[in-house]
Amino acid sequence: MIEVNTTRFGVVGIEADDILLFPSGLPGLDDLHHWVLLADAENDALAWLQSVSCRDIALAVVSPRRFVADYQVRISRSELNPLQFEGESEAHVVVVVGKTELSLTLNLKAPLIINLQRRLGRQVIVNDDQPLQFELAPRRAQLRKSA
């Protein structure tokens, strides 16, 4: 058992086999190669991609099809080759959740593709016209009585 000390979740015990390797890191996080995917205890739609080496970095991720039923990842074969898939069914796709002033967003333009069998992942840019910030239902403005 490996203990990973995190800012958001405290100390998390994981097995070595739980660690995902992102050989190229992630854009803006190029030096972080080892991650673990953690389920959210309160929201079954949400998971967290927690850096193993940097306690402060955890990315909220979701399955895009849960929110966009017809979402498809269109990328070149060469983008998938480093992940060593034996078949497309091995591909696990998640997208990063963002936040604006008014709503939560999904980055459908740059999904994370993970080969769970080989414990390899990478972020790719899709070939089609997907939004960088797909807006989920906006939050209602909080109103208060003024008179």
C-alpha positions in Angstrom: 0.0 0.0 0.0 1.3 3.4 -1.0 0.1 6.5 0.9 -0.5 9.6 -1.1 -0.8 12.8 0.9 -3.3 15.1 -0.8 -4.6 18.6 0.0 -8.2 17.8 -0.9 -8.6 14.2 0.4 -6.0 13.9 3.1 -3.9 10.8 3.1 -5.2 8.2 0.5 -4.0 4.6 0.5 -3.5 3.2 -3.0 -2.0 0.2 -4.6 0.9 0.5 -7.1 -1.5 -0.9 -9.7 -3.8 2.1 -9.2 -1.3 4.6 -10.6 -1.9 5.8 -14.1 1.1 6.9 -16.1 0.7 10.0 -18.4 4.1 9.8 -20.2 3.7 13.3 -21.6 2.1 14.8 -18.6 -0.9 17.1 -19.2 -0.8 20.5 -20.9 0.3 23.0 -18.2 1.3 20.1 -15.9 4.0 18.6 -18.1 6.2 17.5 -15.1 3.4 15.5 -13.5 3.3 11.9 -14.9 1.8 9.8 -12.2 -1.9 10.1 -11.3 -4.6 8.1 -9.6 -8.3 8.2 -10.4 -10.4 8.6 -7.3 -14.2 8.2 -7.0 -16.0 11.1 -5.4 -17.7 9.9 -2.2 -20.7 12.3 -2.6 -21.3 12.4 -6.4 -21.2 9.3 -8.4 -21.0 11.3 -11.7 -17.7 12.8 -10.5 -14.2 11.5 -10.1 -10.9 13.1 -9.3 -7.6 12.7 -11.2 -5.2 13.3 -8.3 -1.5 13.8 -8.9 0.6 11.3 -7.0 3.6 13.6 -6.8 1.9 17.0 -6.2 -0.6 17.0 -3.3 -2.2 20.3 -4.4 -3.3 19.1 -7.9 -6.5 17.2 -8.4 -8.7 17.6 -11.5 -12.4 17.0 -11.4 -13.4 14.7 -14.3 -16.6 13.1 -15.6 -17.6 10.8 -18.3 -18.7 13.1 -21.1 -21.5 10.8 -22.3 -23.3 11.2 -19.0 -23.9 14.9 -20.0 -23.6 14.8 -23.8 -25.2 11.5 -25.0 -23.9 11.7 -28.6 -20.3 12.8 -27.7 -17.7 11.0 -29.7 -13.9 11.3 -29.7 -12.5 11.7 -33.2 -8.7 11.6 -33.2 -6.1 10.1 -35.4 -4.8 6.6 -34.8 -1.3 8.0 -34.1 -2.8 9.8 -31.0 -3.9 6.4 -29.6 -0.7 4.4 -30.5 1.2 5.4 -27.3 -1.7 4.0 -25.2 -1.1 0.5 -26.5 -4.8 -0.4 -26.9 -5.6 -3.9 -28.1 -9.2 -2.8 -28.9 -11.3 0.3 -28.7 -13.4 -1.1 -25.9 -10.4 -0.6 -23.6 -10.6 3.2 -24.0 -11.9 5.0 -20.9 -12.7 8.6 -21.8 -13.1 11.4 -19.2 -13.2 15.2 -19.6 -12.0 17.9 -17.2 -14.7 19.9 -15.3 -14.1 23.6 -15.2 -16.0 26.5 -13.5 -17.0 29.9 -14.6 -18.8 32.6 -12.7 -22.2 31.2 -13.8 -21.8 27.5 -14.4 -19.7 24.4 -14.6 -18.2 23.5 -17.9 -16.8 20.4 -19.6 -13.7 20.5 -21.8 -15.0 18.4 -24.7 -12.2 19.6 -27.0 -9.4 17.9 -25.0 -10.6 14.7 -23.4 -8.4 12.4 -21.4 -8.1 8.9 -22.9 -7.0 6.2 -20.5 -6.1 2.6 -21.1 -7.1 1.1 -17.7 -5.5 -2.3 -18.5 -2.1 -0.9 -19.2 -2.5 2.1 -16.8 -1.6 4.6 -19.5 -3.2 7.9 -20.3 -2.9 11.0 -22.3 -4.9 14.2 -23.1 -5.7 14.6 -26.8 -7.2 17.3 -29.0 -10.2 16.0 -31.0 -10.3 16.6 -34.7 -13.9 17.8 -34.9 -15.5 21.0 -33.6 -16.0 20.4 -29.9 -16.2 23.2 -27.4 -13.4 23.9 -24.9 -16.1 25.0 -22.4 -19.4 23.1 -22.8 -21.6 24.8 -20.3 -23.7 22.6 -18.0 -27.0 24.1 -16.7 -26.2 27.6 -15.4 -26.6 28.5 -11.8 -29.6 30.7 -10.9 -28.7 34.1 -9.6 -29.2 34.3 -5.9 -31.9 36.9 -5.1 -32.5 38.6 -1.9 -35.2 41.0 -0.8 -34.1 44.6 -1.2 -37.0 46.5 0.3 
